[in-house]
């Protein structure tokens, strides 16, 4: 399951970040890494991007990047 598959308001734990290069560096600098919990806040019109919250950071992700961040739902 990826971040993009979450519904608005759902919380999950990141299990893998399958991106590389500058995108990986940027995500790591913002605290988006394995083991952290993320919450899906809302989707854009036509679901082309998603707004997530991780710790104290709110971040908008494009669909292509969000599909490469694997998560497991929190109980």
C-alpha positions in Angstrom: 0.0 0.0 0.0 1.3 3.5 -0.8 0.7 6.9 0.7 -1.5 7.7 -2.4 -3.8 4.8 -1.5 -4.7 6.2 1.9 -8.1 7.9 2.4 -8.3 11.4 3.8 -7.7 11.3 7.6 -6.1 7.9 7.7 -2.8 7.4 9.5 0.0 5.0 8.5 3.6 4.2 9.2 6.2 4.5 6.4 7.8 1.1 5.6 9.9 2.1 2.6 10.7 5.1 0.5 11.4 4.0 -3.1 12.6 7.2 -4.7 16.1 8.4 -5.5 18.2 11.4 -6.2 17.0 14.9 -5.2 13.5 13.7 -4.3 14.9 11.4 -1.7 17.2 14.0 -0.2 14.3 16.5 0.0 12.0 14.0 1.7 14.7 13.0 4.2 15.4 16.6 5.1 11.7 17.1 5.8 11.6 14.0 8.0 9.7 11.8 5.6 11.6 8.5 6.2 11.1 4.9 7.2 9.5 4.4 10.6 7.7 7.8 10.7 3.9 8.1 10.9 2.1 10.1 8.2 -1.5 11.3 7.9 -3.3 11.8 4.6 -5.0 15.2 4.9 -6.6 15.8 1.5 -6.3 15.2 -2.2 -6.2 17.9 -5.0 -8.8 18.1 -7.7 -8.7 15.0 -9.9 -6.4 13.4 -7.3 -3.2 14.6 -9.0 -1.5 15.3 -5.6 -1.9 14.6 -1.9 -1.3 16.7 1.2 0.2 14.8 4.0 1.3 15.5 7.6 4.4 14.0 9.1 5.5 15.2 12.5 5.2 19.0 12.4 5.5 19.1 8.6 2.7 19.4 6.0 3.8 18.5 2.5 2.2 18.2 -0.9 3.3 15.3 -3.0 2.8 14.6 -6.6 1.0 11.3 -7.5 4.2 9.8 -8.9 6.2 10.3 -5.7 3.3 9.4 -3.4 2.9 6.0 -5.1 6.6 5.2 -4.3 6.2 5.7 -0.5 5.1 2.4 1.0 3.1 2.4 4.2 1.3 0.1 6.6 -1.9 1.3 8.3 -1.7 2.0 12.0 -4.0 0.0 14.3 
